[in-house]
Amino acid sequence: ARVVFVGERHDHLAHRQAAARLLDSLAQVPGPLLVGLEMLERRAGVQTVLDAYSRGGLDERRFAAQVSWYSQWGYDFRLYRPIFEKAKIRRLPLVALNVERAVARKVGRGGLEALSEKERAGLPLLRLEVPNHRALFDALLGRGPGPGLGRGAPRGGDRAEPGGSPVGASGGRAHPGTPAHLFAAQVLRDEVMAQGIARRLEVAGPKARMLVIAGGGHLYFGTGTNARLRLSQPDLAQATVLFLPAPAEGRRVSRAAGDFLVGTSSPALAERALSLGIVLAERSDGKPGVLVERLRPGPVQAAGIRAGDFIVALDGDATSNVFAFRWAMEQRSWGERPVFTVERGEERLDLVVHLKPERGPRPGPRRPSTALVPIGP
């Protein structure tokens, strides 16, 4: 196959570790190999940074900052480190594939008619009638059983629109939109990614191959990005590998979900992203620090931090912006007690935040959600 899709769950480190091993194996086959990424937008500035990183010109912190990792994707960078490290070691070109997030959000809120003529320019045709895609998408959102998912299966899993963070430090709110508009936004992502894959392989030559890392929701049952690529490039051989949580007892994974299905266990506590229970924003007054925009129950709220506070230091080290805070928190682990220095009006407070998980890891495989494990005969 010239295109190998890897369907993963965004919060499972083991999925990227397995994908990195697959990447290592593919890299041993003669011929150019590229790595396509759902996580990053297909923009000139982003692609320039990716090119510099894969050539060894940037360390990972500068790379993550220059591609605006947390605002583009939201999930901890460490969860994707295995892929980036392997690509850098082997000097493999990294390719940003996704549509600009602002464009997808507009479509999700108001449909294609919400886009300006300039925003529509260059976008591929949206093929909304791929068999079973809409039913599967509705199932991912908990609106129906979907093909091969089975009735009564629990809801949850990958969101239709990525970007909210498990850390809760800079995640966005869900955006209003009709099911039809949300589906159009999902198809837009699939079409743009398929277009990007085809274009880059055409430039790279007939012997070039690409490993594509994307959320499973874009690949299940060959209805998403893989379907659009097959429609536009029927002679381009492809295969889909899905990493899936092990199914609960008494339930089965449909063989039709992908070409290769790999079961994985639930993440250990040390592998789970920290969940602070806050949403941050940049300060508007130009001063160092980050604004606590919203809170939900979690370690930060338990420490006495409030919405409207400014976090200006972490363990005595100044926090200049949201990226600096997020990056610093990625170096912390569950069980630690970092000190947040907070400005509240005229007060300056040092508050200890106990990074205590809401609950410990469950023994054995978790009961899978419809969005992660296709259930069927």
LUMDREN-169207 format. One record per residue (C-alpha): residue in three letters; z, x, y. Coordinates in nm, 4 decimals. Layout:
BEGIN
  type        pz        px        py
   ALA         Z         X         Y
...
END
This chain:
BEGIN
  type        pz        px        py
   ALA    0.0000    0.0000    0.0000
   ARG   -0.0791    0.1213    0.3503
   VAL    0.1911   -0.0982    0.5034
   VAL    0.5355   -0.1254    0.3465
   PHE    0.7580   -0.3867    0.5103
   VAL    1.1323   -0.3420    0.4727
   GLY    1.3313   -0.6590    0.5337
   GLU    1.6921   -0.5883    0.6280
   ARG    2.0012   -0.7537    0.7661
   HIS    2.0814   -0.6069    1.1044
   ASP    2.4557   -0.5580    1.0488
   HIS    2.4264   -0.3891    0.7052
   LEU    2.4321   -0.0087    0.7319
   ALA    2.3465    0.0180    0.3608
   HIS    2.0092   -0.1440    0.4267
   ARG    1.9046    0.1338    0.6660
   GLN    2.0451    0.3995    0.4332
   ALA    1.8297    0.2625    0.1516
   ALA    1.5314    0.2342    0.3852
   ALA    1.5778    0.5994    0.4853
   ARG    1.5619    0.7022    0.1207
   LEU    1.2445    0.5000    0.0799
   LEU    1.1036    0.6640    0.3931
   ASP    1.1831    1.0057    0.2474
   SER    0.9928    0.9211   -0.0698
   LEU    0.6894    0.7869    0.1172
   ALA    0.6823    1.0964    0.3376
   GLN    0.6212    1.3124    0.0303
   VAL    0.2860    1.1427   -0.0308
   PRO    0.0016    1.3252    0.1502
   GLY   -0.1323    1.1574    0.4620
   PRO    0.0032    1.0447    0.7987
   LEU    0.3116    0.8191    0.7863
   LEU    0.4383    0.6143    1.0814
   VAL    0.7584    0.4147    1.1210
   GLY    0.7282    0.0737    1.2863
   LEU    1.0340   -0.0777    1.4523
   GLU    1.1106   -0.4414    1.5286
   MET    1.4105   -0.3252    1.7330
   LEU    1.2167   -0.1941    2.0318
   GLU    0.9694   -0.3551    2.2700
   ARG    0.6041   -0.2557    2.2718
   ARG    0.6003   -0.1108    2.6234
   ALA    0.4531    0.2126    2.7520
   GLY    0.7847    0.3524    2.8742
   VAL    0.9618    0.2828    2.5468
   GLN    0.6834    0.4330    2.3384
   THR    0.6867    0.7488    2.5506
   VAL    1.0561    0.7977    2.4764
   LEU    1.0004    0.7348    2.1050
   ASP    0.7270    0.9984    2.1010
   ALA    0.9531    1.2522    2.2707
   TYR    1.2398    1.1810    2.0306
   SER    1.0294    1.2108    1.7141
   ARG    0.8980    1.5464    1.8389
   GLY    1.2555    1.6701    1.8801
   GLY    1.2623    1.6570    2.2603
   LEU    1.5661    1.4288    2.2954
   ASP    1.9087    1.4071    2.1381
   GLU    2.0112    1.0654    2.0112
   ARG    2.2370    0.9743    2.3048
   ARG    1.9649    1.0418    2.5606
   PHE    1.7156    0.8643    2.3399
   ALA    1.9347    0.5546    2.3064
   ALA    2.0000    0.5499    2.6811
   GLN    1.6335    0.5893    2.7775
   VAL    1.5137    0.3076    2.5515
   SER    1.8018    0.0857    2.6748
   TRP    1.9138    0.0396    2.3150
   TYR    2.2010   -0.1990    2.3777
   SER    2.0103   -0.4279    2.6114
   GLN    1.6948   -0.4250    2.3973
   TRP    1.8614   -0.4684    2.0602
   GLY    2.2400   -0.4980    2.0915
   TYR    2.3518   -0.3777    1.7516
   ASP    2.5394   -0.0499    1.7149
   PHE    2.3084    0.2499    1.7202
   ARG    2.4986    0.4042    1.4287
   LEU    2.3768    0.1206    1.2059
   TYR    2.0197    0.2489    1.2602
   ARG    2.0966    0.6223    1.2733
   PRO    1.9754    0.6893    0.9131
   ILE    1.6216    0.5787    1.0033
   PHE    1.6039    0.7690    1.3309
   GLU    1.7520    1.0866    1.1834
   LYS    1.5129    1.0861    0.8892
   ALA    1.2109    1.0251    1.1111
   LYS    1.3143    1.3047    1.3474
   ILE    1.3725    1.5537    1.0665
   ARG    1.0285    1.4834    0.9232
   ARG    0.8610    1.4527    1.2666
   LEU    0.7290    1.1061    1.1817
   PRO    0.5862    0.9002    1.4702
   LEU    0.8056    0.6043    1.5655
   VAL    0.6274    0.2913    1.6851
   ALA    0.7782    0.0142    1.8989
   LEU    0.6369   -0.3149    1.7709
   ASN    0.8162   -0.6107    1.9266
   VAL    0.7074   -0.8275    2.2162
   GLU    0.8957   -0.7838    2.5424
   ARG    1.2212   -0.9700    2.5096
   ALA    1.1864   -1.1482    2.8429
   VAL    0.8522   -1.2931    2.7323
   ALA    0.9911   -1.4138    2.3986
   ARG    1.2866   -1.5727    2.5751
   LYS    1.0600   -1.7619    2.8110
   VAL    0.8642   -1.9007    2.5178
   GLY    1.1857   -1.9900    2.3365
   ARG    1.3051   -2.1865    2.6377
   GLY    0.9860   -2.3560    2.7499
   GLY    0.7002   -2.2808    2.5123
   LEU    0.3828   -2.0872    2.5856
   GLU    0.3228   -2.2966    2.8951
   ALA    0.6264   -2.1256    3.0502
   LEU    0.4361   -1.7955    3.0677
   SER    0.2324   -1.6860    3.3667
   GLU   -0.1325   -1.5882    3.3263
   LYS   -0.0304   -1.2242    3.3594
   GLU    0.2276   -1.2602    3.0816
   ARG   -0.0252   -1.4334    2.8559
   ALA   -0.2811   -1.1562    2.9046
   GLY   -0.3120   -0.9397    2.5959
   LEU   -0.1021   -1.1616    2.3732
   PRO   -0.2541   -1.2433    2.0354
   LEU   -0.3426   -1.5924    1.9181
   LEU   -0.0389   -1.7730    1.7753
   ARG   -0.1091   -1.9078    1.4284
   LEU    0.1582   -2.1755    1.3974
   GLU    0.0317   -2.3374    1.0773
   VAL    0.1073   -2.0658    0.8199
   PRO    0.2197   -2.2647    0.5129
   ASN    0.5971   -2.3015    0.4729
   HIS    0.6787   -2.0851    0.7772
   ARG    0.8163   -2.3644    0.9933
   ALA    1.0267   -2.5058    0.7072
   LEU    1.1692   -2.1610    0.6339
   PHE    1.2401   -2.0966    1.0009
   ASP    1.4265   -2.4275    1.0291
   ALA    1.6313   -2.3260    0.7256
   LEU    1.7238   -1.9962    0.8922
   LEU    1.8599   -2.1984    1.1832
   GLY    2.0492   -2.4299    0.9505
   ARG    1.8200   -2.7273    1.0107
   GLY    1.6933   -2.7789    0.6564
   PRO    1.6710   -2.6403    0.3028
   GLY    1.3402   -2.4603    0.3418
   PRO    1.1056   -2.3563    0.0612
   GLY    1.2969   -2.2001   -0.2269
   LEU    1.6276   -2.2047   -0.0419
   GLY    1.7870   -2.4955   -0.2238
   ARG    1.9849   -2.7847   -0.0869
   GLY    2.3468   -2.7459    0.0035
   ALA    2.3256   -2.3724    0.0610
   PRO    2.5614   -2.2457    0.3343
   ARG    2.4262   -2.1880    0.6810
   GLY    2.4231   -1.8783    0.8940
   GLY    2.2706   -1.5314    0.8976
   ASP    2.0106   -1.3605    1.1126
   ARG    1.9454   -1.5250    1.4463
   ALA    1.6027   -1.6345    1.5505
   GLU    1.6378   -1.4151    1.8558
   PRO    1.8071   -1.0765    1.8101
   GLY    2.0020   -0.9112    2.0838
   GLY    2.3580   -1.0449    2.0672
   SER    2.5884   -0.7673    1.9578
   PRO    2.8362   -0.7611    1.6690
   VAL    3.0530   -0.5462    1.8946
   GLY    3.0496   -0.8315    2.1431
   ALA    3.0235   -0.5851    2.4285
   SER    2.6931   -0.6828    2.5805
   GLY    2.5563   -0.9682    2.3768
   GLY    2.3658   -1.2554    2.5344
   ARG    2.4182   -1.6285    2.5060
   ALA    2.2007   -1.8483    2.2930
   HIS    1.9203   -1.9914    2.5024
   PRO    1.8340   -2.3595    2.5109
   GLY    1.5019   -2.4620    2.3666
   THR    1.3470   -2.7196    2.1397
   PRO    1.2917   -2.6281    1.7733
   ALA    0.9177   -2.6139    1.8440
   HIS    0.9671   -2.3673    2.1309
   LEU    1.2047   -2.1497    1.9282
   PHE    0.9545   -2.1432    1.6446
   ALA    0.6742   -2.0486    1.8854
   ALA    0.8864   -1.7557    2.0072
   GLN    0.9407   -1.6416    1.6492
   VAL    0.5692   -1.6630    1.5731
   LEU    0.4971   -1.4720    1.8943
   ARG    0.7150   -1.1861    1.7690
   ASP    0.5408   -1.1925    1.4316
   GLU    0.1927   -1.1955    1.5838
   VAL    0.2682   -0.9152    1.8312
   MET    0.4210   -0.6972    1.5599
   ALA    0.1258   -0.7563    1.3266
   GLN   -0.1135   -0.6723    1.6092
   GLY    0.0770   -0.3524    1.6864
   ILE    0.0732   -0.2409    1.3227
   ALA   -0.3018   -0.2929    1.2918
   ARG   -0.3794   -0.1143    1.6188
   ARG   -0.1680    0.1922    1.5456
   LEU   -0.3074    0.2311    1.1947
   GLU   -0.6605    0.2031    1.3279
   VAL   -0.5930    0.4869    1.5713
   ALA   -0.4102    0.6966    1.3090
   GLY   -0.7012    0.6837    1.0641
   PRO   -0.7929    0.5326    0.7267
   LYS   -0.5379    0.7383    0.5318
   ALA   -0.2439    0.6556    0.7597
   ARG    0.0427    0.4407    0.6336
   MET    0.3319    0.2665    0.8046
   LEU    0.6842    0.1759    0.6967
   VAL    0.7938   -0.1243    0.9037
   ILE    1.1652   -0.1979    0.9546
   ALA    1.2273   -0.5618    1.0461
   GLY    1.4775   -0.8393    0.9900
   GLY    1.4284   -1.0298    0.6670
   GLY    1.3644   -1.3490    0.8633
   HIS    1.0269   -1.2042    0.9666
   LEU    0.9235   -1.1389    0.6071
   TYR    1.0705   -1.3885    0.3582
   PHE    0.8139   -1.5426    0.1243
   GLY    0.5293   -1.3664    0.3070
   THR    0.5369   -1.6173    0.5914
   GLY    0.6078   -1.4068    0.9011
   THR    0.4786   -1.0729    1.0276
   ASN    0.3383   -0.9888    0.6851
   ALA    0.1434   -1.3179    0.6769
   ARG   -0.0067   -1.2547    1.0223
   LEU   -0.1107   -0.9037    0.9256
   ARG   -0.2702   -1.0355    0.6057
   LEU   -0.4647   -1.2970    0.8022
   SER   -0.5976   -1.0485    1.0564
   GLN   -0.6428   -0.7535    0.8170
   PRO   -0.7101   -0.8995    0.4697
   ASP   -0.8259   -0.5634    0.3305
   LEU   -0.5137   -0.3764    0.4435
   ALA   -0.2917   -0.3376    0.1367
   GLN    0.0736   -0.4224    0.2000
   ALA    0.4006   -0.4664    0.0142
   THR    0.7322   -0.6250    0.1144
   VAL    1.0694   -0.4815    0.0098
   LEU    1.3696   -0.7045    0.0816
   PHE    1.7272   -0.5795    0.0898
   LEU    1.9522   -0.8760    0.0147
   PRO    2.3248   -0.9299   -0.0326
   ALA    2.4022   -0.9866   -0.3994
   PRO    2.3800   -1.3596   -0.4772
   ALA    2.6919   -1.5595   -0.5465
   GLU    2.7721   -1.6547   -0.9028
   GLY    2.5539   -1.9362   -1.0298
   ARG    2.2802   -1.8887   -0.7687
   ARG    1.9527   -1.7051   -0.8070
   VAL    1.7144   -1.5239   -0.5768
   SER    1.3585   -1.6514   -0.5886
   ARG    1.1129   -1.3895   -0.7112
   ALA    0.8635   -1.5197   -0.4580
   ALA    1.0796   -1.3976   -0.1667
   GLY    0.9148   -1.0545   -0.1651
   ASP    0.7333   -0.7980   -0.3771
   PHE    1.0499   -0.5953   -0.4397
   LEU    1.4056   -0.7340   -0.4114
   VAL    1.7052   -0.5017   -0.3836
   GLY    2.0598   -0.6395   -0.4023
   THR    2.3348   -0.4803   -0.1933
   SER    2.7111   -0.5319   -0.1790
   SER    2.9029   -0.6456    0.1277
   PRO    2.9738   -0.3748    0.3868
   ALA    3.3035   -0.1916    0.3563
   LEU    3.5379   -0.2224    0.6540
   ALA    3.4491    0.1292    0.7755
   GLU    3.0798    0.0293    0.7855
   ARG    3.1347   -0.2843    0.9901
   ALA    3.0686   -0.2791    1.3627
   LEU    3.3723   -0.3240    1.5842
   SER    3.4136   -0.6775    1.7125
   LEU    3.5922   -0.6683    2.0465
   GLY    3.5320   -1.0258    2.1549
   ILE    3.3920   -0.9476    2.5002
   VAL    3.0651   -0.9697    2.6903
   LEU    3.0143   -0.7022    2.9545
   ALA    2.7929   -0.6759    3.2606
   GLU    2.7203   -0.3985    3.5087
   ARG    2.9226   -0.3954    3.8283
   SER    2.7391   -0.5322    4.1289
   ASP    2.9381   -0.3303    4.3852
   GLY    2.7984    0.0067    4.2766
   LYS    3.1369    0.1417    4.1657
   PRO    3.1943    0.3003    3.8219
   GLY    3.3095    0.0704    3.5453
   VAL    3.1981   -0.2461    3.3698
   LEU    3.2708   -0.6115    3.4351
   VAL    3.4341   -0.8216    3.1639
   GLU    3.2152   -1.1289    3.1971
   ARG    3.3426   -1.3411    2.9084
   LEU    3.5968   -1.3214    2.6284
   ARG    3.6659   -1.4887    2.2994
   PRO    3.9653   -1.4367    2.0685
   GLY    3.9730   -1.0755    1.9573
   PRO    4.1400   -0.7370    2.0146
   VAL    4.0558   -0.7156    2.3851
   GLN    4.1882   -1.0597    2.4702
   ALA    4.4999   -0.9898    2.2629
   ALA    4.5632   -0.6784    2.4731
   GLY    4.5835   -0.8917    2.7889
   ILE    4.2430   -0.8147    2.9376
   ARG    4.0915   -1.1073    3.1295
   ALA    3.7493   -1.2248    3.2376
   GLY    3.6769   -1.0728    3.5780
   ASP    3.8585   -0.7459    3.5023
   PHE    3.6771   -0.4145    3.5411
   ILE    3.7118   -0.1557    3.2640
   VAL    3.6955    0.1804    3.4415
   ALA    3.8158    0.4247    3.1735
   LEU    3.8579    0.4566    2.7987
   ASP    4.1366    0.6866    2.6811
   GLY    4.1349    0.8492    3.0239
   ASP    3.7605    0.9152    3.0322
   ALA    3.5752    0.7370    3.3110
   THR    3.3374    0.4600    3.2053
   SER    3.0345    0.4565    3.4351
   ASN    2.8304    0.1674    3.2926
   VAL    2.7807   -0.0613    2.9928
   PHE    2.5841    0.1958    2.7956
   ALA    2.8551    0.4605    2.8387
   PHE    3.1232    0.2126    2.7277
   ARG    2.9255    0.0937    2.4251
   TRP    2.8418    0.4482    2.3176
   ALA    3.2039    0.5590    2.3509
   MET    3.3262    0.2588    2.1494
   GLU    3.0842    0.3451    1.8694
   GLN    3.2862    0.6620    1.8168
   ARG    3.6005    0.4549    1.7509
   SER    3.7085    0.3073    1.4181
   TRP    3.9023    0.0076    1.2941
   GLY    4.2769    0.0672    1.3157
   GLU    4.2636    0.2879    1.6260
   ARG    4.4448    0.1965    1.9492
   PRO    4.2354    0.3114    2.2466
   VAL    4.3712    0.2713    2.5988
   PHE    4.1543    0.0673    2.8360
   THR    4.2125    0.1357    3.2042
   VAL    4.1483   -0.1884    3.3893
   GLU    4.1150   -0.2777    3.7575
   ARG    4.2349   -0.6288    3.8417
   GLY    4.2280   -0.6927    4.2135
   GLU    4.4523   -0.4272    4.3653
   GLU    4.6158   -0.3465    4.0311
   ARG    4.5239   -0.0677    3.7909
   LEU    4.6510   -0.1250    3.4375
   ASP    4.6499    0.0803    3.1177
   LEU    4.6266   -0.1593    2.8243
   VAL    4.6339   -0.0627    2.4562
   VAL    4.3691   -0.2386    2.2458
   HIS    4.4515   -0.2499    1.8759
   LEU    4.1212   -0.2465    1.6879
   LYS    4.2444   -0.4767    1.4191
   PRO    3.9882   -0.6786    1.2224
   GLU    4.0299   -1.0537    1.2156
   ARG    4.0367   -1.0334    0.8387
   GLY    3.9901   -0.7641    0.5790
   PRO    3.6803   -0.7217    0.3660
   ARG    3.6533   -0.9790    0.0936
   PRO    3.6666   -0.8509   -0.2635
   GLY    3.3310   -0.8679   -0.4401
   PRO    3.0021   -1.0048   -0.3063
   ARG    3.0179   -1.2505   -0.0191
   ARG    2.8674   -1.5921   -0.0636
   PRO    2.5168   -1.5466    0.0779
   SER    2.3762   -1.7553    0.3582
   THR    2.0415   -1.9308    0.3487
   ALA    1.9107   -1.6893    0.6088
   LEU    1.9753   -1.3864    0.3922
   VAL    1.9199   -1.4818    0.0301
   PRO    1.6347   -1.7142   -0.0614
   ILE    1.7775   -1.9376   -0.3337
   GLY    1.5567   -2.1174   -0.5786
   PRO    1.4231   -2.1446   -0.9328
END
